[in-house]
Amino acid sequence: MRVSVASLRVFGCHRDGRVVVIGARDLRVVFGGRVRAVDGVDLEVDAGEIVALVGESGCGKTTLARTLLGLERPSSGEVLFEDKPLDYRRLKAYRRQVQLVLQDPLGALNPRHTVYDAVAEGLRIHRVPGDEQALVADALSRAGLRPPERFFLRYPHELSGGQRQRVVIAGALVLEPRVLIADEPVSSLDASVRGEILGLLLRLRDELGLTVLVVTHDLGLAWNIADRVAVMYLGRIVEIGPTAEVLQSPQHPYTQALLSVVPDVGHTEQIVLTGEPPDPARIPSGCRFHPRCPVVLPECTSVSLPILGVGGGHRAACVRVE
């Protein structure tokens, strides 16, 4: 049975009528007792919403995504599902509801498995009742591989990059999840195919009521697909808000720098950041961006900025806008 956005209103409702399907509350992930990969993240993703989590490599966005999937245990704080803390005793049931789409479809698919077996694997692991062949065909069709029977006996090496990514998406769809977490879903694809896959994600959101968290370094991708953008830097969200507001009027210097090199989105002169992001085992005092900030103020080295909240407004963790 397919689930519409309207039917989801009974779950996780807030007083303002929003339906929070997945999120984090003061989430922290520390490796080796020192490396603060995720350092106090509050995030809520509503039913039927597409949120883009953006930032440089090493900013913590993939660790955050893995923690939301239940693949990493938080050091403190909570992962939320349907507005309740994740029950780690029921991870198998949870992972049927929250599915991952990886950036490398060739690496995600077993080269010895046919397309049929790749898509049917989730059904077998979770022992989903029903006509397996019909469910696999339906998932492939929804992912844009039609007629689906033509792909049943093919192997990954016989497919194009876009077709392989559609198989990965079909493998997630076959379990009828509530949430897709897509980690750089088009970074390995040719430019001509990227738009097709992004269009597919938008269509699936509209048709199935899927909630999607897209992890990406590409603000241009966020512009094309996301309802909201959350910008991460050194383990924290430093700016969050509706996509048009964040990308047309960025408030945080880090977001401004990222946007300055994106064609057709950034409208300012290119901002070149010096150095690499600091070691997450030695996070700077005050604003964690101040060692690289082109407009740093004296108070940036000591002021304690709040962790950004989770509402729908446009906010930035910067003394210039606090």
Secondary structure, DSSP 8 states (H G I E B T S, - for coil): ----TGGGGGSSB-TTS-BEEEEEEEEEEEETTTEEEEEEEEEEEETT-EEEEE--TTSSHHHHHHHHTTSS--SEEEEEETTEE--GGGHHHHHHHEEEE-S-HHHHS-TTS-HHHHHHHHHHHTT--S-HHHHHHHHHHHTT-SSGGGGTT--GGGS-HHHHHHHHHHHHHTT--SEEEEESTTTTS-HHHHHHHHHHHHHHHHHH--EEEEEES-HHHHHHH-SEEEEEETTEEEEEEEHHHHHHS--SHHHHHHHTTSTTT--S------S----TTS--SSSTTTTT-TT--GGGGT--------SSS-EE--TTT-
